[in-house]
Amino acid sequence: MRILIYSYNYHPEPIGIAPLMTELAEGLAKQGHEVRVITGMPNYPQRQIYQDYLGKWYVTERINGVTIQRSYLRIKSKPNLIDRLLLELSFIITSLPQAIRGKRPDVILLTIPPLLVTLPAALLGKLYNCPVVLNVQDILPEAAVRVGLITNKWMIKFCEFLEKFAYRNAQTISVIADGFLENLVNKSVSPQKIVCIPNWVNVNFIHPLPKENNPWKIAHRLDGKFVVMYSGNIALTQGLETVVAAAANLRHIPEITFVIAGEAIALARLQQYCLSCGADNVLLLPLQPREQLPSMLAAADVGLIVQKRNVISFNMPSKIPLLLASGRPIIGSVPATGTAAKAIRESGGGVIVEPESPDTLADAVLKLYHHPQLRRNLGKKGRQFAVEHYSCEQAIACYEELLMDAIAKRRSTIDRVLKLSSQESIIDIR
């Protein structure tokens, strides 16, 4: 297959959808497919164009068998709603020439967010007469509305229109959790159109490592500490203040240390909150290089998944497979009926506590601190589940089948239309 992947985020961005799309693209290329990626200049999570790409309108690279075509982005480090809209518009305008500059694809795989990218993908689908497969990583605008990012009613209506357009235009929709499927069906999307393929993890790269003599742990002076770790994107859906407050509740136990790794702007806000809470047992770190991720996760005794109580069926943290694969138990401070809670429960690799409740989070940390055998059991179950259900190889095989099926269905539809057209022509002649 000739596959065109339209993804705003891609390598070398270290977190979020970028590593996943990179692994998918390279995995499909290894299977012998011709893969081309349309993406922006790397900027996430700092929201600053990386040094090697500054001042450039277009860059084309060839990495691990994948052709990557990058385009200019208008980006601000502290964006308001208008800035975010202009960012998406800039990507649409500059990426379209890159998408046209290449061989005709057999299929287009589009990831959202951002929503506006559905417009050029739809245009390319018509231009090339090929199917568009939509990969939904977050359900917008619902997520943005729930966390208060979008409040203007006209903007909400516009985003809802784009969302409906995206679902209607796509021949097939892949979602990353069952909760997403239910959400879309409730919005009148045909269930026959939707396939659930969870996000994945490279279980050979992320795997259990001993805590003793861990170079990352030693480098950060955490030897002998019971480490409770949160690492990744710090967004409005999380509410990391809950973690800081829980840490403050446990500061009387010197062995327990909380580690939060994230982007600099969010860390600056949390630093002020740590000072106001007296949480001197919290270590704030910048996002770590990806090659250090296995050692960093192995340094933890407990991994955290944190969401606000109104995050139900429109967000699924990609950190869950990572933590499970590392063989460390999870504490999920998440809504009990949400997609994250369901994934953690099914894995058997963690416990769920009430979201936005520092006391219950602190109690759960304390329980795991006092019960090492429980930690080992949870970690073992989580690792086994990750290998069986979240492996990269399984996901690539699922997407390969999905894309081939989309092409076959499209050709079948075209053949049927041509046959009907031919029959109508014969009737007209008669």
C-alpha positions in Angstrom: 0.0 0.0 0.0 1.0 3.6 -0.5 -0.1 5.2 2.8 -0.3 8.9 3.6 -0.4 9.7 7.3 -1.6 13.1 8.2 -0.4 13.8 11.8 0.3 17.1 13.4 2.7 15.5 15.8 5.7 13.2 14.9 9.3 12.4 15.8 11.4 13.9 17.4 8.6 15.1 19.7 9.0 12.9 22.9 5.4 12.5 24.3 1.8 12.3 23.3 0.8 11.0 19.9 4.2 11.7 18.3 6.0 8.5 19.4 2.9 6.4 18.6 2.6 7.7 15.1 6.3 7.3 14.5 6.2 3.7 15.6 3.2 3.0 13.5 4.6 4.7 10.4 8.0 2.9 10.8 6.3 -0.4 11.6 4.1 -0.2 8.4 7.2 0.7 6.4 9.0 -2.4 7.7 6.0 -4.5 6.4 6.9 -3.3 2.9 4.4 -0.5 2.6 5.3 2.9 1.1 4.7 5.4 4.0 4.6 9.2 3.7 3.9 11.4 6.7 2.6 15.0 6.5 3.4 16.8 9.7 4.4 20.2 11.2 7.8 21.4 12.4 8.4 19.7 15.7 7.4 22.0 18.6 5.7 19.9 21.3 5.5 20.1 24.3 7.5 23.4 24.7 5.4 25.0 21.9 8.6 26.3 20.3 9.9 25.2 17.0 13.0 22.9 17.6 16.3 24.6 16.9 17.2 22.5 13.8 13.9 23.5 12.1 13.7 27.2 13.0 13.0 29.6 10.1 12.2 26.9 7.6 9.0 26.7 5.6 9.4 23.1 4.3 11.6 20.2 5.3 11.6 16.7 3.7 13.4 13.9 5.5 13.8 10.1 5.1 14.0 8.3 8.4 13.8 4.5 9.0 12.1 4.0 5.6 9.5 6.7 6.1 9.3 9.9 4.0 8.5 12.8 6.4 7.3 16.1 4.9 7.2 19.0 7.4 5.7 22.4 7.0 5.7 25.8 8.7 3.6 26.5 11.7 2.5 29.7 13.3 3.0 29.0 17.0 3.0 30.9 20.2 4.5 29.6 23.5 1.5 30.8 25.5 -1.4 30.5 23.1 -4.9 31.8 23.6 -7.9 30.4 21.7 -7.2 32.6 18.6 -3.6 31.6 18.6 -4.6 27.9 18.6 -7.0 28.5 15.7 -4.3 30.3 13.7 -1.9 27.4 14.5 -4.3 24.9 13.0 -5.0 27.2 10.0 -1.3 27.6 9.3 -0.8 23.8 9.3 -3.7 23.4 6.9 -2.4 26.0 4.5 1.2 25.0 4.5 0.8 21.2 4.7 -1.5 20.9 1.6 1.2 21.6 -0.9 3.4 19.0 0.8 0.6 16.4 0.6 0.1 17.0 -3.1 3.9 16.8 -3.7 4.2 13.1 -3.8 2.7 9.9 -5.2 -1.0 9.3 -5.1 -1.8 7.4 -1.9 -4.0 4.3 -1.8 -5.3 5.4 1.6 -5.1 8.4 4.0 -4.8 7.9 7.8 -5.6 11.1 9.6 -5.2 11.7 13.4 -7.3 14.1 15.4 -6.9 16.5 17.2 -6.5 19.0 15.6 -10.0 19.1 14.1 -9.4 21.5 11.2 -7.0 19.0 9.6 -10.1 17.0 8.5 -10.6 19.7 5.8 -7.4 19.1 3.7 -7.7 15.3 4.4 -11.2 15.3 2.9 -10.0 17.4 -0.1 -7.1 15.0 -0.7 -9.5 12.0 -0.4 -11.6 13.5 -3.2 -8.6 14.5 -5.3 -7.0 11.1 -5.1 -10.3 9.1 -4.9 -9.0 7.2 -1.9 -10.5 6.3 1.5 -9.8 8.5 4.6 -9.4 6.6 7.8 -9.8 8.8 10.9 -7.8 8.0 14.0 -9.5 9.7 17.1 -7.1 10.3 19.9 -9.2 12.8 21.8 -12.9 13.6 21.3 -13.2 17.3 20.4 -14.7 19.7 21.1 -16.2 17.8 24.1 -12.8 17.6 25.9 -12.1 21.3 25.4 -15.6 22.4 26.5 -15.5 20.1 29.6 -12.2 21.6 30.9 -13.2 25.2 30.1 -10.8 25.7 27.2 -13.7 26.7 24.8 -16.6 28.7 26.2 -17.7 30.8 23.2 -21.0 29.3 22.0 -20.3 30.1 18.3 -16.9 28.5 18.5 -18.4 25.4 20.2 -21.0 25.2 17.4 -18.3 25.5 14.7 -16.2 22.8 16.3 -19.2 20.5 16.6 -19.9 21.1 12.9 -16.2 20.1 12.1 -16.6 17.0 14.4 -19.7 15.8 12.5 -18.0 16.6 9.2 -14.9 14.5 10.2 -17.0 11.5 11.2 -19.2 11.7 8.1 -16.3 12.1 5.6 -14.2 9.3 7.0 -14.9 5.8 5.5 -13.6 4.2 8.7 -12.9 5.5 12.2 -10.4 4.0 14.6 -10.8 4.8 18.3 -8.5 4.0 21.2 -11.0 2.9 23.8 -14.5 1.4 24.1 -15.7 4.6 25.8 -14.9 6.5 22.7 -16.9 4.1 20.6 -19.9 4.6 22.8 -19.5 8.3 22.7 -19.5 8.3 18.9 -22.5 6.0 18.6 -24.4 8.3 20.9 -23.6 11.0 18.3 -25.3 8.9 15.6 -22.1 7.5 14.1 -22.7 4.0 12.7 -21.0 1.4 14.9 -20.2 -0.5 11.6 -17.9 2.4 10.8 -15.9 2.3 14.0 -13.0 0.0 15.0 -11.4 0.0 18.4 -7.6 -0.3 18.4 -6.0 0.7 21.7 -2.8 2.8 21.8 0.3 0.6 22.2 3.7 0.4 23.7 7.0 -1.1 22.5 7.2 -3.9 25.2 10.8 -4.6 24.2 11.8 -1.0 24.8 9.7 -0.5 27.9 10.2 -3.5 30.2 10.7 -4.2 33.9 14.2 -3.3 35.2 15.6 -3.6 38.7 15.3 -0.6 41.0 18.7 -1.3 42.6 21.7 0.4 40.9 19.3 2.3 38.6 21.5 5.0 37.0 18.5 7.4 36.6 17.5 7.0 40.2 21.1 7.5 41.4 21.5 10.6 39.2 18.5 12.2 40.7 19.4 11.2 44.3 16.4 9.0 44.8 18.3 5.9 46.0 16.5 4.5 49.0 13.4 6.4 48.3 9.8 5.1 47.7 9.1 6.9 44.4 5.6 7.9 43.3 5.9 9.2 39.7 3.9 11.2 37.2 5.5 11.8 33.9 4.1 13.3 30.7 1.7 16.0 29.5 0.4 18.4 32.2 -2.9 19.6 30.7 -6.2 20.9 31.9 -7.7 17.4 32.0 -5.3 16.3 34.7 -5.3 18.6 37.7 -1.8 17.8 39.1 -2.6 19.9 42.1 -4.2 16.8 43.6 -0.8 15.0 43.4 0.9 17.9 45.1 -1.7 18.1 47.9 -1.4 14.3 48.4 2.4 14.6 48.7 1.9 17.3 51.3 -0.3 14.9 53.3 2.6 12.4 53.3 5.6 14.7 53.9 5.9 13.3 57.5 7.3 10.0 55.9 10.8 11.0 54.6 11.2 7.8 52.5 8.2 8.8 50.2 9.1 11.1 47.3 6.8 12.3 44.6 8.4 12.9 41.1 6.5 15.0 38.5 8.2 15.3 35.0 6.6 17.7 32.5 6.9 20.8 30.4 8.6 23.9 32.0 5.6 26.2 31.9 3.3 23.8 33.8 6.1 23.0 36.2 6.5 26.6 37.1 2.8 26.7 38.2 3.2 23.6 40.2 6.3 24.9 41.9 4.2 27.7 43.3 1.6 25.3 44.5 4.2 23.1 46.2 5.5 26.1 48.1 2.0 27.1 49.2 1.2 23.5 50.3 4.5 22.9 52.0 5.1 19.9 49.7 8.9 19.7 50.0 8.8 16.0 49.1 8.0 16.7 45.4 10.8 16.6 42.8 9.9 18.6 39.7 11.8 17.6 36.6 11.7 18.6 32.9 10.6 15.9 30.4 13.3 13.4 30.1 15.0 12.2 26.9 13.1 9.3 25.4 16.1 7.0 25.7 16.0 7.4 29.5 12.4 6.5 29.7 12.9 2.8 30.6 15.3 3.7 33.5 13.0 6.5 34.6 9.9 4.3 34.8 11.9 1.5 36.5 13.0 4.0 39.2 9.3 4.4 40.3 7.6 2.2 42.9 4.2 3.5 41.8 3.1 5.2 38.6 0.3 7.8 38.6 -2.6 8.4 36.2 -4.5 11.6 37.1 -7.7 13.1 35.7 -10.3 15.5 36.8 -13.7 14.2 37.7 -15.4 15.4 34.6 -13.1 13.5 32.2 -15.3 10.5 31.4 -15.3 9.2 27.8 -13.3 11.7 25.7 -9.8 11.2 26.9 -7.6 8.1 27.3 -4.0 8.6 28.7 -1.4 7.0 26.5 0.7 6.6 29.7 -1.3 3.6 30.8 0.3 1.1 28.4 3.7 2.5 29.2 3.3 2.1 33.0 1.8 -1.4 32.6 4.7 -2.4 30.4 7.2 -1.1 32.9 5.9 -3.6 35.5 5.1 -1.0 38.0 1.7 -0.7 39.7 -0.7 2.2 38.8 -2.7 4.4 41.0 -5.5 5.9 38.9 -6.9 9.1 40.4 -9.6 9.0 37.7 -13.4 8.9 37.3 -14.6 5.4 38.2 -16.9 5.2 35.1 -14.3 6.7 32.7 -12.2 5.0 29.9 -9.0 5.2 32.0 -10.5 3.5 35.0 -11.9 0.7 32.8 -8.5 0.1 31.2 -6.7 0.0 34.5 -9.3 -2.4 36.0 -9.1 -4.7 33.0 -5.4 -4.9 33.2 -5.3 -5.9 36.9 -2.3 -3.7 37.2 -3.5 -0.9 39.4 -6.1 0.5 41.8 -8.7 3.3 41.2 -9.3 6.1 43.7 -11.6 9.1 43.7 -10.4 11.9 41.4 -9.5 15.3 42.8 -9.2 13.9 46.3 -5.7 14.3 47.8 -6.7 12.3 50.9 -7.8 9.1 49.0 -4.7 9.4 46.7 -2.4 9.7 49.8 -4.2 6.7 51.4 -3.6 4.5 48.3 0.1 5.5 48.1 0.4 4.6 51.8 -1.2 1.2 51.3 1.2 0.3 48.5 4.1 1.7 50.5 3.3 -0.7 53.3 2.5 -3.8 51.1 5.4 -4.6 48.8 3.9 -8.0 47.8 0.7 -6.2 46.6 3.0 -3.9 44.5 4.7 -6.9 42.9 1.5 -8.7 42.1 -0.1 -5.6 40.5 3.1 -4.9 38.5 3.3 -8.5 37.3 -0.3 -8.5 36.2 0.1 -5.2 34.4 3.2 -6.3 32.5 1.5 -9.5 31.4 -1.6 -7.5 30.2 0.6 -5.0 28.3 2.4 -7.8 26.5 -0.9 -9.6 25.6 -3.0 -6.5 24.6 -0.8 -3.4 24.0 2.2 -4.6 22.1 3.3 -2.5 19.1 3.4 -5.5 16.8 -0.3 -6.3 17.5 -1.3 -2.6 16.8 0.6 -2.4 13.6 -1.0 -5.7 12.3 -4.5 -4.3 13.3 -3.8 -1.0 11.4 -2.4 -2.8 8.4 -5.6 -4.9 8.2 -7.8 -1.8 8.8 -6.1 0.1 6.0 -6.3 -2.8 3.5 -10.0 -3.3 4.4 -10.7 0.4 3.8 -9.1 0.2 0.3 -11.0 -3.0 -0.5 -14.3 -1.4 0.6 -13.6 1.7 -1.5 -12.8 -0.3 -4.6 -15.9 -2.4 -4.1 -18.1 0.7 -3.8 -16.5 2.2 -7.0 -17.1 -1.1 -8.9 -20.7 -1.2 -7.7 -21.2 2.5 -8.8 -19.6 1.8 -12.2 -21.8 -1.3 -12.7 -25.0 0.6 -11.9 -23.9 3.4 -14.2 -23.2 0.9 -17.0 -26.6 -0.7 -16.5 -28.3 2.7 -16.7 -26.5 3.5 -19.9 -27.7 0.2 -21.5 -31.3 1.0 -20.4 -31.0 4.5 -22.0 -29.7 3.1 -25.3 -32.6 0.6 -25.4 
